[in-house]
Amino acid sequence: MNVRDSEHMIAELNEKEPYELTETLSEADLIIINTCSVREKPVAKLFSEIGVFKKHRKEGAKIGVAGCTASHLGKEIIKRAPVVDFVLGARNVSKINEVVNSKHAVEVSTDFDESTYAFGEYRSNPFKAMVNISIGCDKSCTFCIVPATRGDEISIPSELIMQEITKAVKTGAKEVMLLGQNVNNYGRRFGSSDEKCDFTQLLQKISTIEGLERIRFTSPHPLHMDNAFIEEFASNPKVCKQIHVPLQSGSTSLLQAMKRGYSKENFINRCAKIRALCPEATISTDVIVGFPGESDEDFLDTMDVLETVRFEQMFSFKYSPRPHTEAAEYTNQIDATIAGERLTKLQARHTEILDEVMDAQMGRVHKVYFDELKPNGRVSGRSDDGKLFFVEGSEELLGKILEVKVTKTSRGALDGVLL
């Protein structure tokens, strides 16, 4: 979502002045650090980066801090780093032109409703579009700071979503990525509309857009994966067969402590339903190890879910206490060494599974949508199930969906030849 927020800021700035992006720090007139605060390290990194930019920026260049860290630190950022010219929260992206010329402006309200704001048009990749379908988050996960930085969840009216995607398709995009903290909770609340539309119905609407060939989305919540949603995912030919199902822990007791709303058995049931209706689907997940109170038995439950589901991709981390979260106050914190050992074991087993999954791709044929030029005469794209491909080629492949046979495998990507 931060990437799309950055695109929105660029679009809004370009409505007022003709900014252009630069890779050279010394050329920049405006430096915006768009931050994440899900884990601890990005927060510490922010002030380090501010110091670097202060030292190497050209005279008169402005520095702004945006995103989730901006939301939760607010004025504290300017107190600690007066060189920062403005602070813009994750729920206030549309106000970029208001703050950019107002010294030490701070706009971080999490009550501000941008759900019906029509942002200007800017995409970093013309062949695919990222589109927000909601803002904020209504969940109360005890480890997560996002609700405190992005506010209550509000769905964006489906008409605006359809308009944005249609516009992107007309300018070359064949694929859309739908974005939200919990996309399949779409329709729970609209800001200024009495519309009745859930996520399954939204997918059906979007599928009618002529010229749109692929629909992706991230991230759904296991709690809202009802049968209708999974059946639509499996049967709709435009919906890519790649789905992120965040586990967090395989222990039902820890899931309760995390306030996730589902059990180990519920989670496995939903993944089994996906595998049964859509055997070709890839399932990715998030896992936290070392959450407060995690016992050896709890960790073994997580390992058991890994063995049962065999995730094709896994993002795993040691728990880190975040401000404004309930779990940060828990007294049964886990020793960092123990958490580290568990993480190593989890990742090692997943690496073995991933090697098996990717090695089995040798010789298989996938339809790949090419969207990015790479060095040394190569082009990259993704298959319907989300696998990253590289082939030899040039710009004439961009924007095309072509059959590719796998000739080389690795954990992160596949090499192939066009058929």
Legacy VTK file of the C-alpha trace (Angstrom):
# vtk DataFile Version 3.0
C-alpha trace
ASCII
DATASET POLYDATA
POINTS 419 float
0.000 0.000 0.000
2.931 2.336 0.601
3.909 2.052 -3.049
0.434 3.155 -4.122
0.493 5.966 -1.557
3.766 7.136 -3.120
2.183 7.083 -6.570
-0.736 9.128 -5.243
1.631 11.734 -3.785
3.502 12.010 -7.068
0.230 12.433 -8.952
-1.006 15.125 -6.574
2.274 17.030 -6.680
2.241 16.953 -10.476
-1.193 18.583 -10.452
0.486 21.747 -9.103
4.072 21.623 -10.341
5.851 19.474 -12.969
7.973 17.321 -10.649
10.001 14.490 -12.119
11.637 11.579 -10.302
15.399 11.399 -9.891
17.738 8.656 -8.706
20.375 11.258 -7.796
19.995 12.679 -4.291
21.988 15.824 -5.043
19.498 16.772 -7.794
16.356 16.467 -5.682
14.342 19.569 -4.751
11.950 17.468 -2.651
12.749 14.287 -0.713
9.837 12.293 0.708
10.494 9.326 2.986
7.387 7.143 2.859
7.596 4.940 5.921
6.353 1.649 7.335
6.002 0.917 11.045
4.869 -2.711 11.089
8.201 -3.765 12.545
10.777 -2.038 14.718
13.731 -1.583 12.351
12.056 0.769 9.833
11.422 3.279 12.627
15.079 3.337 13.671
16.108 3.493 10.026
14.002 6.606 9.452
16.139 8.904 11.564
19.305 7.432 10.101
18.039 8.221 6.603
17.039 11.741 7.621
20.640 12.283 8.716
21.985 11.033 5.404
19.606 13.207 3.398
20.416 16.244 5.523
24.114 15.772 4.820
23.933 15.136 1.079
20.879 17.089 -0.125
21.370 20.160 -2.250
20.846 23.572 -0.692
17.172 24.394 -0.235
15.900 20.865 -0.815
12.914 19.958 1.351
12.551 16.775 3.363
9.153 15.283 4.190
8.199 12.187 6.160
5.033 10.305 5.187
3.366 6.989 5.917
2.643 4.969 9.032
5.628 6.116 11.089
4.594 9.684 10.348
1.121 8.850 11.665
2.253 7.436 14.975
5.189 9.769 15.704
3.684 12.983 14.312
5.268 16.116 15.777
7.897 13.989 17.524
9.653 13.581 14.167
10.219 17.316 13.841
11.263 17.586 17.496
13.922 14.925 16.965
14.865 16.089 13.460
14.047 19.788 12.886
15.482 19.493 9.371
12.238 17.740 8.387
9.955 20.231 6.645
6.638 18.386 6.962
5.014 15.224 8.304
2.139 13.578 6.422
0.247 10.615 7.874
-0.864 7.541 5.971
-4.491 8.661 6.117
-3.719 12.153 4.760
-2.020 11.505 1.412
-4.375 13.853 -0.480
-3.056 16.775 1.609
0.460 16.624 0.157
0.106 19.938 -1.675
-1.095 21.618 1.526
1.932 20.587 3.586
4.743 20.711 1.049
4.997 24.514 1.210
4.103 24.896 4.893
7.187 24.743 7.117
6.877 22.092 9.859
3.297 21.230 8.880
1.966 18.084 10.536
-1.128 16.316 9.146
-1.614 12.940 10.786
-5.309 12.591 11.636
-6.482 8.985 11.404
-10.109 10.155 11.215
-9.685 11.862 7.843
-11.754 10.132 5.138
-10.076 9.901 1.728
-12.318 7.103 0.488
-14.087 9.268 -2.109
-11.127 11.461 -3.063
-10.244 11.256 -6.770
-6.444 11.186 -6.918
-4.533 12.242 -9.988
-3.216 9.551 -12.311
0.320 8.197 -11.946
1.619 4.639 -12.228
5.228 3.559 -11.893
4.543 0.677 -14.295
2.200 1.352 -17.250
1.450 -2.349 -17.748
-0.177 -2.959 -14.377
-2.152 -0.904 -11.894
-2.395 -0.851 -8.119
-5.797 0.276 -6.867
-6.863 0.846 -3.280
-10.282 -0.618 -2.486
-10.324 0.413 1.179
-8.445 2.493 3.714
-7.746 1.721 7.350
-8.265 -1.436 9.395
-10.977 -2.502 11.853
-9.084 -5.438 13.328
-7.598 -5.405 16.844
-4.602 -7.706 16.406
-2.580 -7.290 19.583
0.768 -7.163 17.749
-0.151 -4.685 15.011
0.194 -0.913 14.949
-1.634 -0.419 11.620
-5.084 0.481 13.061
-3.400 3.213 15.119
-1.699 4.651 12.033
-4.342 4.165 9.320
-7.600 4.533 11.283
-10.915 2.735 10.939
-11.624 0.737 7.824
-13.670 2.445 5.117
-14.416 0.909 1.719
-13.972 2.952 -1.434
-17.166 3.063 -3.547
-17.119 0.410 -6.263
-17.954 2.992 -8.930
-14.703 4.875 -8.200
-12.733 1.617 -8.234
-14.241 0.652 -11.582
-13.465 4.086 -13.030
-9.841 3.946 -11.898
-9.266 0.469 -13.301
-10.991 1.310 -16.586
-8.765 4.345 -16.992
-5.651 2.244 -16.320
-6.711 -0.380 -18.862
-7.245 2.276 -21.512
-3.645 3.418 -21.021
-2.088 -0.033 -21.307
-2.609 -1.988 -18.088
-3.847 -5.573 -18.408
-3.435 -6.447 -14.731
-4.700 -4.842 -11.545
-3.658 -5.372 -7.932
-6.461 -4.580 -5.477
-5.110 -3.222 -2.189
-6.445 -3.125 1.351
-5.505 -4.189 4.854
-8.269 -6.834 4.703
-9.558 -6.841 1.136
-12.169 -9.538 1.689
-13.777 -7.418 4.401
-14.684 -4.969 1.632
-18.150 -3.474 1.973
-18.318 -3.542 5.760
-18.513 0.252 5.891
-18.667 3.024 3.290
-17.901 6.619 4.235
-20.711 8.512 2.490
-22.617 5.817 0.668
-25.228 3.205 1.469
-23.839 0.858 -1.188
-24.218 -2.877 -0.610
-21.306 -4.726 -2.170
-18.982 -7.333 -0.680
-15.576 -8.402 -2.000
-16.873 -11.348 -3.985
-19.358 -9.065 -5.726
-16.606 -6.502 -6.329
-14.456 -9.139 -8.042
-17.417 -10.001 -10.263
-17.936 -6.345 -11.181
-14.281 -5.741 -11.971
-14.196 -8.864 -14.136
-16.600 -7.206 -16.568
-14.059 -4.523 -17.528
-13.155 -5.107 -21.155
-9.411 -5.393 -21.761
-8.581 -6.299 -18.164
-7.096 -9.799 -18.172
-5.732 -10.352 -14.682
-6.911 -9.468 -11.175
-4.720 -9.843 -8.097
-5.395 -8.719 -4.547
-3.671 -8.387 -1.185
-4.223 -9.099 1.587
-7.305 -11.122 2.466
-8.010 -12.109 6.086
-8.612 -15.797 6.949
-11.610 -14.794 9.074
-13.503 -13.550 6.002
-12.690 -16.421 3.637
-16.202 -17.765 3.249
-17.097 -20.405 0.670
-18.506 -17.851 -1.770
-15.209 -15.962 -1.805
-13.083 -19.085 -2.286
-15.394 -20.362 -5.019
-15.124 -17.043 -6.857
-11.344 -17.103 -6.494
-11.196 -20.617 -7.934
-13.709 -20.230 -10.761
-13.205 -16.682 -12.058
-10.763 -16.922 -14.998
-9.592 -13.340 -14.549
-8.652 -13.797 -10.885
-5.023 -14.910 -10.654
-4.490 -18.158 -8.801
-2.207 -16.676 -6.174
-3.498 -15.928 -2.699
-1.924 -14.611 0.492
-3.393 -16.182 3.631
-1.663 -14.694 6.709
-1.314 -17.348 9.414
0.735 -15.454 12.066
0.771 -18.550 14.342
-0.358 -22.161 14.125
-1.309 -22.232 17.789
-4.991 -21.676 18.536
-4.186 -20.306 21.989
-1.706 -17.805 20.538
-4.163 -16.849 17.813
-6.600 -16.019 20.590
-3.934 -13.934 22.352
-3.292 -12.186 19.039
-7.064 -11.597 18.592
-6.979 -13.034 15.089
-10.505 -14.473 15.216
-9.809 -17.969 13.858
-8.264 -21.227 15.081
-5.573 -23.501 13.680
-8.305 -25.831 12.444
-10.234 -22.979 10.759
-7.106 -21.860 8.957
-6.217 -25.321 7.687
-9.825 -25.840 6.583
-9.786 -22.700 4.451
-6.473 -23.593 2.834
-7.711 -27.118 2.166
-10.785 -25.640 0.482
-8.542 -23.534 -1.753
-6.370 -26.546 -2.645
-9.447 -28.691 -3.384
-11.191 -26.180 -5.654
-8.032 -24.735 -7.195
-5.119 -27.221 -7.119
-2.960 -24.931 -9.249
-3.124 -22.064 -6.731
-0.081 -20.865 -4.839
-0.601 -19.897 -1.202
1.692 -17.505 0.642
1.582 -16.529 4.296
2.978 -14.441 7.160
4.319 -16.009 10.358
5.438 -14.427 13.635
7.653 -16.502 15.938
8.441 -15.611 19.527
5.099 -13.939 20.211
4.670 -13.412 23.986
3.870 -16.693 25.717
4.836 -18.908 22.773
5.720 -22.351 24.132
7.560 -25.160 22.381
4.164 -26.765 21.756
2.818 -23.547 20.227
5.773 -23.397 17.873
5.284 -27.036 16.882
1.698 -26.143 15.949
3.096 -23.544 13.542
5.477 -26.119 12.081
2.531 -28.498 11.686
0.550 -25.950 9.665
3.607 -25.416 7.453
3.803 -29.168 6.811
0.068 -29.416 6.164
-0.380 -26.450 3.809
3.139 -26.362 2.287
3.117 -22.650 1.519
4.775 -21.686 -1.750
5.966 -18.439 -0.145
6.384 -17.425 3.473
7.265 -14.115 5.126
8.464 -14.921 8.640
9.772 -12.686 11.408
10.635 -12.610 15.076
8.046 -10.752 17.114
8.993 -7.156 17.923
6.929 -5.029 20.341
5.292 -2.060 18.667
3.988 1.088 20.377
0.216 1.477 20.727
-0.240 -2.314 20.746
-1.619 -4.539 23.483
1.037 -7.247 23.125
3.825 -4.772 23.866
2.543 -4.702 27.457
2.472 -8.470 27.900
4.857 -9.653 30.601
5.580 -13.085 29.095
7.956 -11.890 26.393
10.107 -14.577 24.735
13.898 -14.565 24.951
15.380 -13.294 21.696
17.757 -16.254 21.409
14.903 -18.755 21.647
12.847 -16.797 19.120
15.828 -16.685 16.777
16.356 -20.440 16.993
12.704 -21.059 16.207
12.789 -18.699 13.254
15.864 -20.456 11.855
14.163 -23.843 12.143
10.960 -22.587 10.523
12.771 -20.931 7.634
15.035 -23.923 7.060
12.067 -26.258 6.688
10.258 -23.846 4.410
13.368 -23.589 2.250
13.252 -27.367 1.783
9.585 -27.180 0.789
10.266 -24.295 -1.574
13.083 -26.194 -3.277
10.705 -29.093 -3.891
7.990 -26.794 -5.220
10.274 -24.895 -7.583
12.244 -27.926 -8.801
8.926 -29.522 -9.800
8.400 -26.630 -12.239
11.160 -27.791 -14.585
9.760 -28.267 -18.084
6.317 -26.925 -17.236
4.586 -24.300 -19.352
3.082 -21.113 -17.869
1.356 -18.093 -19.329
3.485 -15.114 -18.291
2.549 -11.445 -18.373
5.709 -9.474 -19.174
5.921 -6.033 -17.591
9.525 -5.075 -16.884
12.819 -4.782 -18.766
15.896 -6.171 -17.033
19.645 -5.774 -17.711
21.524 -7.999 -20.148
18.718 -8.383 -22.668
16.177 -9.966 -20.335
12.518 -9.330 -19.582
10.592 -10.326 -16.469
6.980 -11.083 -15.721
4.729 -13.267 -13.603
2.684 -16.334 -14.274
-0.981 -16.522 -13.331
-0.005 -18.174 -10.030
2.499 -15.436 -9.223
5.818 -17.065 -10.076
8.524 -14.659 -11.258
9.912 -15.467 -14.719
12.897 -14.252 -16.730
13.361 -14.758 -20.471
15.642 -13.340 -23.112
13.933 -10.517 -24.974
13.352 -6.807 -25.324
10.626 -4.193 -25.094
8.426 -5.836 -27.742
7.446 -8.419 -25.100
6.157 -5.836 -22.644
2.407 -5.879 -22.111
2.014 -9.340 -23.642
0.876 -12.626 -22.094
2.908 -15.441 -23.646
3.555 -19.122 -23.039
6.913 -19.868 -21.448
8.579 -23.227 -20.794
10.688 -23.477 -17.632
14.358 -24.252 -18.347
15.979 -23.349 -15.018
14.676 -23.196 -11.461
15.712 -21.356 -8.315
13.977 -20.498 -5.064
13.089 -16.967 -6.093
12.464 -17.167 -9.829
12.273 -19.301 -12.946
14.105 -18.952 -16.243
12.328 -19.972 -19.419
12.050 -19.846 -23.172
9.150 -18.537 -25.216
7.082 -21.102 -27.072
LINES 1 420
419 0 1 2 3 4 5 6 7 8 9 10 11 12 13 14 15 16 17 18 19 20 21 22 23 24 25 26 27 28 29 30 31 32 33 34 35 36 37 38 39 40 41 42 43 44 45 46 47 48 49 50 51 52 53 54 55 56 57 58 59 60 61 62 63 64 65 66 67 68 69 70 71 72 73 74 75 76 77 78 79 80 81 82 83 84 85 86 87 88 89 90 91 92 93 94 95 96 97 98 99 100 101 102 103 104 105 106 107 108 109 110 111 112 113 114 115 116 117 118 119 120 121 122 123 124 125 126 127 128 129 130 131 132 133 134 135 136 137 138 139 140 141 142 143 144 145 146 147 148 149 150 151 152 153 154 155 156 157 158 159 160 161 162 163 164 165 166 167 168 169 170 171 172 173 174 175 176 177 178 179 180 181 182 183 184 185 186 187 188 189 190 191 192 193 194 195 196 197 198 199 200 201 202 203 204 205 206 207 208 209 210 211 212 213 214 215 216 217 218 219 220 221 222 223 224 225 226 227 228 229 230 231 232 233 234 235 236 237 238 239 240 241 242 243 244 245 246 247 248 249 250 251 252 253 254 255 256 257 258 259 260 261 262 263 264 265 266 267 268 269 270 271 272 273 274 275 276 277 278 279 280 281 282 283 284 285 286 287 288 289 290 291 292 293 294 295 296 297 298 299 300 301 302 303 304 305 306 307 308 309 310 311 312 313 314 315 316 317 318 319 320 321 322 323 324 325 326 327 328 329 330 331 332 333 334 335 336 337 338 339 340 341 342 343 344 345 346 347 348 349 350 351 352 353 354 355 356 357 358 359 360 361 362 363 364 365 366 367 368 369 370 371 372 373 374 375 376 377 378 379 380 381 382 383 384 385 386 387 388 389 390 391 392 393 394 395 396 397 398 399 400 401 402 403 404 405 406 407 408 409 410 411 412 413 414 415 416 417 418
